[in-house]
Amino acid sequence: MTTASVARYSPRRWLDRRGIADAHPGWWLDATAGLAWVALVAWAVAEAAGPAHDISAMPGMPAVPPSAHHQHGAEAWGAHWVLMVVAMMWPLYAAPAAALRRTVFRRWQAPTIAMYLAILTVLWLVVGYLARGMYLLSAPIIPAWAWSAAWLVVAIAGLRSLWRARLLWTCQQVKTLAPCGRRALTGAATVAARAWPRCAALCGPVMVAMAAGHPLPLMVGASAAVWWEQRHPRAWRDPTPTVVLAVTLFATVSLSLIKEGPSWLM
């Protein structure tokens, strides 16, 4: 096959002919988030089916030190948290990603948006591990359902604040970047680092509520609330996110107490 044939059938040309390469970044983010949701549902189904057998406890198998179990648990929890960030948070970044796309040359659009998303995801991962550490320290006295419920109450209270409307509008604004090269990538990283505190103020409480666990009702309810609010930025004037989070709070506590049974009273 000649060089011209290879260029003719390159993936970029295939995408260009179908208008996919120039599609709005929100399409790609929503598709990636959808795949993450599929993985989260599969993970939840696997956990509901029962814990896997520990082969190290079988006769004749070498014992695995506790530190190895803890490390594996931390890595698995981090992977689940990243999936949750992709599923819940990435659809919220469609507008900033589109703004970044308009400021750089076509060749640098994908790397610039990828850098922007990578910085935001890493920052959420750091917050996830910090929140997880705080929960593990308080776990002997605070059950998981109480931790999640307390942070959902904080999230509901934050919905009624007057400054939230300003954050909802300003978190979508992106400054013009360099059109190409390393300056475009560093500019995207800077934009992400500066925008993330507003993201943490808006969505931080619902994310920290899931540091104790990732039940599907909690993830779905929290996602519905933040997605609605992002698309209808009316803050305290819109009761929909408050109602959704209140229902999520009730469902989370009720399902947890039903699962634990009478033992939660002790």
N, C-alpha and C positions, 0 to 999 in steps of 0.2 A: 504494500500500500504506500502510495507516495505521500510526501509531506502535505501536499494540497488536500489529499483525501482525508488525512488525519485531521487537518484543520477544519475541513468541511463537516466532519462528524464528531467534532469535539463536544464535550458536555456543555460548554458555554454557548456554542451555536445552537445546540438542541434546546437549551433553556430560552435563548433569545427568540427562536422561531415561535415558541409557544407563549411568549410574553411573561414567562415566569421569573426570569432573571431580574426584570425591572418591577416586579410586583412590590406592593407596599410591604415594608418590613413586618407590619402587623400580621400579615398572612403567614409568614415564616414563624413568627413567635407563637401565634395561636396553634399552628401545626405541631411545633415542638412541645408546647404545653400539653396538647392533647395526647401525644405519645407519653409524656411524663405521667399524666393521669392514668393511662392504661397500665403503666408500670406500678403506680401506687395502688391501684385496685387489685392487681395481681399479687402484690406484696401483702396486702391486707387479707386476701383470700387464703394465701399460704399460711399466714400467721393464725388465722381462724381455724385452719385445718388441724393445728396442733403443733407444738414445738418439735423440732427435729431431735432425734436421738443423739445423745452425746457418745460417740464411739470411744472416747477416752475412758469412759466409765465401764466399758465392757471388759470381761476377763481376758487377760493376755495382751491388752493394748497399753501402750505407754501412757503414763499420766501426763496431762497437759497442765502446766503451771497456771495459777489464777491470773497472773499478769497477762498471759496470752489470751485467756478468755476475755479479760477486760479490754485489751487492745482490739480484739476482733469485734466486740460489741460497740466500741467507740467508732470503729471504721464503718460498720454496718449502719449505725445511727447517723453518721455523717453523710453516707450515701443516700439514705432516706431523706435527710434534711435537704440535700441539694436537689433531689427530685421534687420535693415539695416546693422549694423556691422557684424552680423552673415552671412547675405547674401553676402556682398561685401568683407569682410576682412578674414573670416575663410578659404576660399579656398586658400588664400595666405600663410597660415601657415601649409600647408601639409608637406613640406620638413622639417621644424624644428620639427614638431610633429613626423615625422618618425625617425629623429635623436634622439629625446628623447626616443622613443620607443626602440631603439636599445641599450640604455645605462642602462636600468633598467630591473629587473626581470619581468617575464610575469605577475605575479599577480599585480604588481604596475604600469603597463603600462597605463591602463585606468585612474587611479587617477592622475598620473603624467601629462598626456596630458590634463586632465580636469583642473588641477590647472594652467597649462600654459595658456590655453585658457581663463580661468576665469579672471586671472590678466590682460591680454590684453584687454578683453571686458570691464572690470571695468574702466581701464584707458581711453579707447575710450569714455565711458559714461561720465566720468568726463570732458573730453575735449568737448564733445557734449553740456553739460549743460553750460560750460563756454562760448563756441561760441554762444550758444542760448542767453545767457544773454547779450553778446556784441551786437548781432543783435537787441535785443529788445530795448536796449538803443539808438541805432542809427536808429531804425525803423521810428521815426517821420520825418526824413529827407532823409533816404535812403530806397527806395522800395526794396522788396524782390528780384526782378529780378536783380536789380543793385548790391545787395550784392553777389548773386550767380555768376553773370558775372565777378565781380571784382576778386573773388577768383579763378575762372576758368582761368582768365588771369594770375594770380600768378602761378597756376599749370602749365600752358603752358610754362611760362618763366622758371620754374624750370626744365622742361624736357630738356632744352638746356644746363644745367650746367655740367661741367666736373666731379665734385665730385659725381654725381648721380650714375655713373657706379660702383664706389667702394661701395656705399651703397647697391646697388642691389645685389652685390656678398656677402657682409659681413652679410646682414640681414638674410641669410639662414644658417649661421654657429651656431652651438650649442656645448657648451663644455660638457664633460662627467660629468654625475651626479653620486651621490651615487646610488647603485643598488636597494635600497629598504628603506622603513621606512620614518620617518619624514624628514630625510635629503634629500631624493629624492623629496619630496613635496616642501620643502623650496628651494631646488636647482632649481626646475622648476619655482617657483615664481620669484627667482632671475634672471634666464635666461630671463623670460618674461619682467621683469622690465628693464633689461639692453638692451634688443632688441627693446623695444617699442619706444625710441627716434628716432631710425632709421626708424621705421614704420611711425612715425609722420612726419618726414622730407620728406618721399617719398609720403605718401598718405594724409597728413594733409590738404593741400589746397583744395583738392576735397571733403574731408569730411566736412570741415568748410563751403564750398560753400552750403552745404545742411542744414546748421543751420537755414536758413530762411524758408525752406520747403523741402519736399521730393517728388517732381514730378517724375514720372516714367522715362521720357526721361533723366533726369539728373542722376538718379541712374544707369540706364542701360548704358549710355555713360561713366560715370565715372568708372563703374565696368569693362567695356570692355577695357578701357585704362590701368587701373592698372593691370588687368589680363594679357593682352598682354605683358606689360613691364616686369612683373614678370617672364614670360615664355621665353622672348627674351631680356635678360638684356644687351642691347647694348647702352642704354642711348641716347646720342645726335646723334648717327649714325642711329637710327631707327626713321623714320618720322611717323610711324603708330600711336603711342599714341598722338602725336601732332595733327594729322589730326582728330582723333576721338574726342579729347577734343574740337577742333575748331568747329566741326560739332555740338557737344553737346552744346557749348556756343551759337551758332547761333540758334539752335532749342529752347533752354531754353528762350532766350531773345524774339524770335519771338512769341512763344506760350504765353508767359506772356503778351506781349504787345497786342496781338490779344484778349486775355481774358479780359484785363483791358479796351481796347478801347481807345477813345480819352482822358479819364480821366488822363492817365499817363503824359500828357503834362502839367497838372495844378500843 
